[in-house]
Amino acid sequence: MRCPFCKEDDDKVIDSRATESGSVIRRRRECTACGRRYSTKERIETSGRLAVVKKDQTRAPFDRDKILGGVMTACYKRPVTTEQVQALIDGVEEEVFRKFDREVPSRFIGEAVAGRLRKLDKVAYVRFASVYRAFDDPEQFVEEVQDVKELTEQDHPGQQSLFE
């Protein structure tokens, strides 16, 4: 690892710990050349190991960044932090790698993301669902919003809905 300050590649690890999800390791390092400390986050490399089976039965390598792009688009101008998005994607990734060895249906990934988004932010969920489920007409969009509204009312009776 190169020091971000002096660019030397001689450092020592002071502390190392896994994040809650276990998919990222945070290391505290100290450069032996300049003595400054910095943190790194390491992720287990999974590329090429798992294929995503798409609706048309073609296969593509699992790509965390594709999920990130879709979630960030859904959360655009919403009160969702980067940390919340990363935690959501960590959870999806962890579930995918726990349940599948070689191939994962794209539908599983989409449903995993949608379920977590529904809990995180209802508007972001509806945005994601409208693209993921490829709504053909506005009525499908209205039905999805109505479902979310009803679930919100069941979970929080008497609370004003986001959609009113």
Secondary structure, DSSP 8 states (H G I E B T S, - for coil): ---TTT----EEEEEEEE-TTSSEEEEEEEETTT--EEEEEEE---TTT-EEE-TTS-EEE--HHHHHHHHHHHTTTSS--HHHHHHHHHHHHHHHHHH-SSEEEHHHHHHHHHHHHHHH-HHHHHHHHHHHTT--SHHHHHHHHHHHHHHHHHHSTTS--TT-
